[in-house]
Amino acid sequence: MEDTHAIAFRLPRRDHEKAPHSHALPLIADTEMTVTAAQLRRARRHLRDLVDEIDLLATGVAA
């Protein structure tokens, strides 16, 4: 049996009221760097969009 190691990335972001939001992303250590980088980019964009939507709703810009 082969050992596989998991790495957990927690991506932080704060909204307009400085409230913390985060997204946890578990990854397998044996994954290629390009795949890991792509997964991190997607997770970062997802969190950014989520917090941006919260900010827009709070300012009344989004319907």
CYANA upper distance limits for C-alpha pairs under 8 A (distance plus 0.5 A):
  4 THR  CA     28 ILE  CA      7.42
  4 THR  CA     29 ALA  CA      7.37
  4 THR  CA     30 ASP  CA      7.40
  5 HIS  CA     28 ILE  CA      6.38
  5 HIS  CA     29 ALA  CA      5.76
  5 HIS  CA     30 ASP  CA      7.83
  6 ALA  CA     26 PRO  CA      7.14
  6 ALA  CA     27 LEU  CA      6.06
  6 ALA  CA     28 ILE  CA      4.96
  6 ALA  CA     29 ALA  CA      5.98
  7 ILE  CA     26 PRO  CA      6.23
  7 ILE  CA     27 LEU  CA      5.66
  7 ILE  CA     28 ILE  CA      6.58
  7 ILE  CA     29 ALA  CA      6.66
  8 ALA  CA     24 ALA  CA      7.20
  8 ALA  CA     25 LEU  CA      6.10
  8 ALA  CA     26 PRO  CA      4.76
  8 ALA  CA     27 LEU  CA      6.60
  9 PHE  CA     24 ALA  CA      6.20
  9 PHE  CA     25 LEU  CA      5.56
  9 PHE  CA     26 PRO  CA      6.72
  9 PHE  CA     27 LEU  CA      8.18
 10 ARG  CA     22 SER  CA      6.92
 10 ARG  CA     23 HIS  CA      6.13
 10 ARG  CA     24 ALA  CA      4.89
 10 ARG  CA     25 LEU  CA      6.73
 11 LEU  CA     22 SER  CA      5.82
 11 LEU  CA     23 HIS  CA      5.72
 11 LEU  CA     24 ALA  CA      6.87
 11 LEU  CA     25 LEU  CA      8.38
 11 LEU  CA     43 ALA  CA      8.45
 11 LEU  CA     44 ARG  CA      7.34
 11 LEU  CA     47 LEU  CA      8.41
 12 PRO  CA     20 PRO  CA      7.41
 12 PRO  CA     21 HIS  CA      6.39
 12 PRO  CA     22 SER  CA      4.93
 12 PRO  CA     23 HIS  CA      7.29
 13 ARG  CA     20 PRO  CA      6.40
 13 ARG  CA     21 HIS  CA      5.78
 13 ARG  CA     22 SER  CA      6.58
 13 ARG  CA     47 LEU  CA      7.94
 13 ARG  CA     48 ARG  CA      7.95
 13 ARG  CA     51 VAL  CA      8.00
 14 ARG  CA     18 LYS  CA      5.53
 14 ARG  CA     19 ALA  CA      5.80
 14 ARG  CA     20 PRO  CA      5.02
 14 ARG  CA     21 HIS  CA      6.29
 14 ARG  CA     51 VAL  CA      7.88
 15 ASP  CA     19 ALA  CA      6.04
 15 ASP  CA     20 PRO  CA      7.25
 15 ASP  CA     21 HIS  CA      7.97
 15 ASP  CA     51 VAL  CA      6.34
 15 ASP  CA     52 ASP  CA      7.99
 15 ASP  CA     54 ILE  CA      7.79
 15 ASP  CA     55 ASP  CA      6.78
 16 HIS  CA     55 ASP  CA      6.42
 21 HIS  CA     47 LEU  CA      8.46
 21 HIS  CA     51 VAL  CA      8.01
 22 SER  CA     47 LEU  CA      7.66
 23 HIS  CA     43 ALA  CA      7.70
 23 HIS  CA     47 LEU  CA      7.01
 25 LEU  CA     40 LEU  CA      8.19
 25 LEU  CA     43 ALA  CA      7.84
 27 LEU  CA     31 THR  CA      8.16
 27 LEU  CA     36 THR  CA      7.85
 31 THR  CA     35 VAL  CA      7.19
 31 THR  CA     36 THR  CA      6.99
 32 GLU  CA     36 THR  CA      6.79
 33 MET  CA     37 ALA  CA      6.44
 34 THR  CA     38 ALA  CA      6.67
 35 VAL  CA     39 GLN  CA      6.73
 36 THR  CA     40 LEU  CA      6.67
 37 ALA  CA     41 ARG  CA      6.65
 38 ALA  CA     42 ARG  CA      6.74
 39 GLN  CA     43 ALA  CA      6.69
 40 LEU  CA     44 ARG  CA      6.51
 41 ARG  CA     45 ARG  CA      6.61
 42 ARG  CA     46 HIS  CA      6.57
 43 ALA  CA     47 LEU  CA      6.70
 44 ARG  CA     48 ARG  CA      6.57
 45 ARG  CA     49 ASP  CA      6.53
 46 HIS  CA     50 LEU  CA      6.66
 47 LEU  CA     51 VAL  CA      6.67
 48 ARG  CA     52 ASP  CA      6.46
 49 ASP  CA     53 GLU  CA      6.56
 50 LEU  CA     54 ILE  CA      6.94
 51 VAL  CA     55 ASP  CA      6.72
 52 ASP  CA     56 LEU  CA      6.62
 53 GLU  CA     57 LEU  CA      6.58
 53 GLU  CA     62 ALA  CA      8.15
 54 ILE  CA     58 ALA  CA      6.68
 55 ASP  CA     59 THR  CA      6.80
 56 LEU  CA     60 GLY  CA      6.60
 56 LEU  CA     61 VAL  CA      5.74
 56 LEU  CA     62 ALA  CA      5.92
 57 LEU  CA     61 VAL  CA      6.67
 57 LEU  CA     62 ALA  CA      5.79
 57 LEU  CA     63 ALA  CA      7.87
